[in-house]
Amino acid sequence: MRAMMILFFVLFGRAALACEAPVCLVDPEVLQLTRVITFEDTQSSQGPGHQVKDLLVLEGAVFGERFAGQVTVSEGDHDKILGEALSPLTIMPGEDGQNLSVVFLQGNNVLNGYGVAGYPKRHAQGEGAMAFLFDDDQSALSFQIRGGEEGAVVVVFYRRDGVVIMRMDLPPAGEHAFGFIRATGEADIAGVLITNTDPQGIALDNVRFEKTPELS
């Protein structure tokens, strides 16, 4: 699997300049991103993790479950998000027990979304939707998926007015970092929504943003 991912990013790295999609998937190492959210300064615990009952406000972004105007329904044990986001884009927490937790995993903190079965049930951990809203609009970002078991992950990028820039299916989930950049270079990515149907669920780590401007 690692060899496949390396080949995947080599191919995407070569194709990034010719990407015709609104948001291009690239090797995160090629992006010059100056800020990172690691969740290391957030209260955590092992097992089900430290429950986050409301929005998680960190420097540069706010984390929740979805955006205002959207509703959460179940797709098995997993969250499915329906509806259009309202303008201006506003982050919302999940229902009680179905929001977020911060878990101490393999030496560092990661963020989980909790699915419909609710905290602290194991089969809900990592099954829930996760969303984040940047303080400032971005032209590029990256994040790391943790704990995936080759399941499906979908990421949706939003403008500040709630309009969808692009919906993207990621390669099978695992211990991978993904980079994203606007094909036009425009800084208009305000929010991101991540859902999954991975059999074990996923966690989020190392959200990077604020691309260094390219000098002409």
C-alpha positions as CSV (number, residue, x, y, z in Angstrom):
1,M,0.0,0.0,0.0
2,R,2.8,2.4,0.8
3,A,4.4,1.9,-2.6
4,M,1.0,2.6,-4.3
5,M,0.6,5.8,-2.4
6,I,4.1,6.9,-3.3
7,L,3.3,6.2,-7.0
8,F,0.0,8.0,-6.6
9,F,1.7,11.2,-5.3
10,V,4.4,11.1,-7.9
11,L,1.8,11.0,-10.6
12,F,-0.2,13.7,-9.0
13,G,2.8,15.8,-8.4
14,R,3.6,15.8,-12.1
15,A,0.0,16.4,-13.0
16,A,-0.7,19.2,-10.5
17,L,0.2,22.0,-12.9
18,A,-2.2,20.6,-15.5
19,C,-5.0,19.9,-13.0
20,E,-8.3,21.0,-14.5
21,A,-10.3,20.5,-11.2
22,P,-11.1,23.5,-9.0
23,V,-9.0,21.9,-6.2
24,C,-5.9,19.8,-7.0
25,L,-4.7,16.9,-4.9
26,V,-0.9,17.2,-4.5
27,D,1.9,15.8,-2.4
28,P,1.8,18.0,0.8
29,E,5.5,18.2,0.8
30,V,5.4,20.5,-2.2
31,L,3.2,23.1,-0.5
32,Q,4.9,25.9,1.4
33,L,2.5,26.0,4.4
34,T,3.6,28.1,7.4
35,R,1.0,27.2,10.1
36,V,0.0,23.8,11.6
37,I,-2.7,22.7,14.0
38,T,-1.5,19.6,15.9
39,F,-4.1,19.3,18.7
40,E,-1.2,18.8,21.1
41,D,-2.3,21.6,23.4
42,T,-5.8,20.3,23.6
43,Q,-7.0,18.1,26.5
44,S,-7.0,14.5,25.5
45,S,-7.2,10.9,26.9
46,Q,-6.8,7.4,25.7
47,G,-9.6,5.0,24.7
48,P,-12.7,7.0,23.6
49,G,-10.7,10.3,24.0
50,H,-11.6,13.5,25.8
51,Q,-15.1,14.4,24.7
52,V,-15.5,17.8,23.0
53,K,-19.2,18.8,23.6
54,D,-19.1,22.1,21.7
55,L,-17.0,23.8,19.0
56,L,-13.2,23.3,19.4
57,V,-11.7,26.8,18.9
58,L,-8.0,26.7,18.1
59,E,-5.6,29.4,16.7
60,G,-6.5,29.8,13.0
61,A,-9.5,27.5,12.7
62,V,-12.6,26.3,14.6
63,F,-13.6,22.6,14.5
64,G,-17.1,21.0,14.7
65,E,-19.3,18.5,12.9
66,R,-20.9,20.4,9.9
67,F,-22.0,23.8,8.8
68,A,-25.2,25.7,9.5
69,G,-28.0,24.7,7.1
70,Q,-26.8,21.1,7.0
71,V,-28.3,18.1,8.8
72,T,-26.7,14.9,9.9
73,V,-28.2,11.5,9.1
74,S,-26.9,8.0,9.6
75,E,-25.3,5.8,7.0
76,G,-24.9,2.6,9.0
77,D,-22.7,3.7,12.0
78,H,-21.3,6.6,10.0
79,D,-22.4,10.2,9.6
80,K,-23.8,11.5,6.3
81,I,-24.2,15.2,5.9
82,L,-27.1,16.5,3.8
83,G,-28.2,20.0,2.7
84,E,-26.5,23.2,1.6
85,A,-24.4,25.3,3.9
86,L,-25.8,28.8,4.6
87,S,-24.1,32.1,4.0
88,P,-22.0,33.2,5.8
89,L,-20.4,29.8,6.4
90,T,-20.9,29.0,10.1
91,I,-19.4,25.9,11.9
92,M,-21.8,23.8,14.0
93,P,-21.2,21.1,16.7
94,G,-22.8,17.7,16.6
95,E,-25.6,16.6,18.9
96,D,-24.8,15.5,22.5
97,G,-22.4,12.6,22.2
98,Q,-22.1,12.9,18.5
99,N,-19.5,15.7,18.2
100,L,-15.8,15.3,18.6
101,S,-13.1,13.8,20.9
102,V,-9.4,14.3,21.2
103,V,-7.5,11.0,21.6
104,F,-4.0,10.3,22.7
105,L,-2.8,7.9,20.0
106,Q,0.7,6.5,19.5
107,G,2.4,9.4,21.2
108,N,0.3,12.4,20.0
109,N,-3.2,13.8,20.0
110,V,-5.6,13.3,17.1
111,L,-9.2,14.5,16.5
112,N,-12.1,12.1,16.1
113,G,-15.6,12.6,14.9
114,Y,-18.3,10.6,16.8
115,G,-21.0,8.8,14.8
116,V,-24.7,8.3,15.6
117,A,-24.1,5.5,18.2
118,G,-22.6,8.2,20.4
119,Y,-19.7,8.7,22.8
120,P,-18.1,6.7,24.2
121,K,-19.1,3.6,22.1
122,R,-16.2,2.2,20.2
123,H,-18.1,1.6,17.0
124,A,-19.0,5.4,17.0
125,Q,-15.4,6.6,17.4
126,G,-14.0,7.9,14.1
127,E,-17.3,7.3,12.3
128,G,-18.6,10.9,12.6
129,A,-18.2,13.9,10.3
130,M,-15.6,16.5,11.0
131,A,-15.6,20.1,9.7
132,F,-13.4,23.1,10.2
133,L,-13.7,26.8,9.4
134,F,-10.6,28.8,8.8
135,D,-10.3,32.3,10.3
136,D,-9.0,33.5,6.9
137,D,-9.6,32.1,3.5
138,Q,-6.9,29.8,2.1
139,S,-5.5,28.9,-1.3
140,A,-3.9,25.6,-0.1
141,L,-4.0,23.3,2.9
142,S,-3.1,19.8,4.0
143,F,-4.1,17.3,6.7
144,Q,-3.2,13.9,7.9
145,I,-5.6,11.0,8.1
146,R,-4.9,8.6,11.0
147,G,-6.1,5.0,11.6
148,G,-7.9,4.3,8.4
149,E,-8.4,0.7,7.2
150,E,-8.6,1.4,3.4
151,G,-12.1,2.8,3.6
152,A,-13.7,5.7,1.7
153,V,-13.1,9.3,2.7
154,V,-14.8,12.3,1.1
155,V,-13.7,15.9,1.5
156,V,-15.8,19.0,0.5
157,F,-14.3,22.5,0.2
158,Y,-16.5,25.6,0.8
159,R,-16.3,29.3,0.1
160,R,-17.2,31.8,2.8
161,D,-20.6,32.3,1.3
162,G,-21.4,28.6,1.7
163,V,-20.9,27.7,-2.0
164,V,-19.2,24.3,-2.6
165,I,-15.9,24.7,-4.5
166,M,-15.4,21.0,-4.9
167,R,-16.3,17.6,-3.6
168,M,-13.4,15.1,-3.7
169,D,-13.1,11.4,-3.1
170,L,-9.7,10.6,-1.5
171,P,-7.6,7.5,-2.0
172,P,-8.3,4.6,0.4
173,A,-7.9,5.8,4.0
174,G,-4.8,4.9,6.0
175,E,-1.9,6.7,7.7
176,H,-1.6,9.3,4.9
177,A,-1.2,13.1,4.5
178,F,-2.9,14.8,1.7
179,G,-2.3,18.2,0.2
180,F,-4.8,20.4,-1.7
181,I,-4.3,23.6,-3.7
182,R,-6.7,25.8,-5.7
183,A,-6.0,25.4,-9.4
184,T,-6.4,29.1,-10.0
185,G,-4.3,30.1,-6.9
186,E,-7.3,32.0,-5.5
187,A,-7.5,32.1,-1.7
188,D,-11.2,31.3,-1.2
189,I,-11.3,28.0,0.8
190,A,-13.0,29.0,4.0
191,G,-14.2,25.6,5.3
192,V,-13.7,21.9,4.9
193,L,-16.0,19.0,5.6
194,I,-14.7,15.4,6.0
195,T,-16.9,12.3,6.1
196,N,-15.9,8.6,5.8
197,T,-17.2,5.1,5.6
198,D,-14.0,3.4,6.8
199,P,-14.7,0.2,8.7
200,Q,-12.7,1.4,11.8
201,G,-13.3,5.1,11.3
202,I,-10.6,7.8,10.9
203,A,-8.9,10.5,12.9
204,L,-7.5,13.9,11.8
205,D,-4.1,15.4,12.6
206,N,-1.7,18.1,11.4
207,V,-3.9,20.5,9.6
208,R,-1.6,22.9,7.7
209,F,-2.4,26.1,6.0
210,E,-1.3,29.7,5.1
211,K,0.6,29.1,1.9
212,T,3.7,31.3,1.3
213,P,3.0,33.7,-1.6
214,E,4.9,32.9,-4.7
215,L,7.1,35.8,-5.9
216,S,7.0,36.8,-9.5
